[in-house]
Amino acid sequence: MRALIFISILMAGLTAQAKIECKATVTEFLADGSKRYEEKALTTDLENDVNIILSADLDGRSFVLSGNKPDNTYFLSITWGEGYRQGTLATAAFSPAGRMQVSMVDNSLIYKVECFNNR
């Protein structure tokens, strides 16, 4: 009976943990009125009970989520260039709806990293 209770508690804890998923997108509005759209899921570089790092490269840019899961404090970045020294970095937290994003506009290009905390 104790084993059954322990397994039930363990399974409840595992299902309560959030699954964080992010995607990188680029949208380009072309001169002829059409648009180019690309999307790529960020993959896990590191994840444990406390820390997470997800990343992807798309259209010459690096998209990264890193942060502390228990504190709900994260960095979202879109960077490029030699040593990834150009770009944007934002401090963010998941909204009550479980979403956060950062976008960067460069003339006719829109780069975005969008994350969801699926509980």
C-alpha positions in Angstrom: 0.0 0.0 0.0 2.8 2.4 0.8 4.4 1.7 -2.5 1.2 2.5 -4.3 0.9 5.8 -2.5 4.5 6.7 -3.2 4.1 5.9 -6.9 0.9 8.0 -7.1 2.7 10.9 -5.5 5.7 10.5 -7.8 3.5 10.4 -10.9 1.5 13.4 -9.8 4.7 15.4 -9.3 6.0 14.3 -12.8 2.7 15.3 -14.5 2.6 18.6 -12.6 6.0 19.6 -14.0 5.7 22.1 -16.9 6.8 21.2 -20.4 8.4 24.3 -21.9 8.4 24.5 -25.7 9.7 27.3 -27.9 9.8 28.0 -31.6 11.8 30.5 -33.6 10.2 32.1 -36.6 11.2 34.5 -39.4 8.8 36.3 -41.6 9.9 38.4 -44.5 7.6 40.6 -46.5 8.8 40.6 -50.1 8.5 43.5 -52.6 5.9 41.6 -54.7 3.5 41.5 -51.7 4.2 37.9 -50.8 5.9 36.7 -47.7 8.4 34.1 -46.7 7.9 32.3 -43.4 10.2 29.8 -41.7 9.7 28.1 -38.3 12.0 25.9 -36.2 11.5 24.3 -32.8 14.1 25.1 -30.2 15.9 22.0 -28.9 17.1 21.2 -25.4 20.7 22.0 -24.6 20.3 21.6 -20.9 17.3 20.8 -18.6 17.0 19.8 -15.0 14.6 20.6 -12.2 16.0 24.1 -11.9 17.6 25.3 -15.1 16.7 25.1 -18.8 18.5 26.2 -22.0 16.8 25.7 -25.4 18.2 26.9 -28.7 17.9 26.9 -32.5 19.6 28.5 -35.4 17.4 29.9 -38.2 18.1 32.4 -41.1 21.6 33.2 -39.7 20.3 34.0 -36.2 20.6 32.2 -32.9 17.4 32.0 -30.8 17.9 31.0 -27.1 15.7 30.6 -24.0 17.6 30.2 -20.7 16.4 30.5 -17.2 15.4 29.3 -13.8 12.2 27.3 -13.8 11.2 27.5 -10.1 11.6 31.3 -10.1 9.9 31.8 -13.6 12.8 34.0 -14.7 14.1 33.7 -18.2 16.2 35.3 -20.8 15.1 35.3 -24.4 17.6 36.2 -27.1 17.9 36.6 -30.8 21.5 37.2 -31.8 23.8 37.0 -34.9 27.2 37.9 -36.2 30.7 37.0 -35.2 30.6 35.8 -31.6 26.8 36.5 -31.6 27.5 40.0 -30.4 24.6 41.7 -32.2 21.0 41.2 -31.4 18.4 41.6 -28.7 18.1 40.2 -25.2 15.0 40.3 -23.0 14.2 39.3 -19.4 10.9 37.6 -19.3 8.4 35.4 -17.3 5.6 33.3 -18.5 2.2 35.0 -18.5 -0.7 33.4 -16.5 -1.7 31.9 -19.9 1.7 30.2 -20.1 3.2 32.3 -23.0 6.1 34.6 -23.5 7.9 36.0 -26.6 10.4 38.5 -27.9 10.4 39.9 -31.4 12.9 41.9 -33.4 12.1 43.9 -36.6 14.7 44.6 -39.2 13.1 46.4 -42.2 11.0 43.8 -43.9 12.1 41.0 -41.6 10.5 40.0 -38.3 12.3 37.5 -36.1 10.5 36.0 -33.1 11.1 33.5 -30.4 7.9 32.3 -28.7 7.6 30.0 -25.8 4.8 28.1 -24.1 4.7 26.6 -20.6 2.3 23.6 -21.1 1.2 22.4 -17.7 
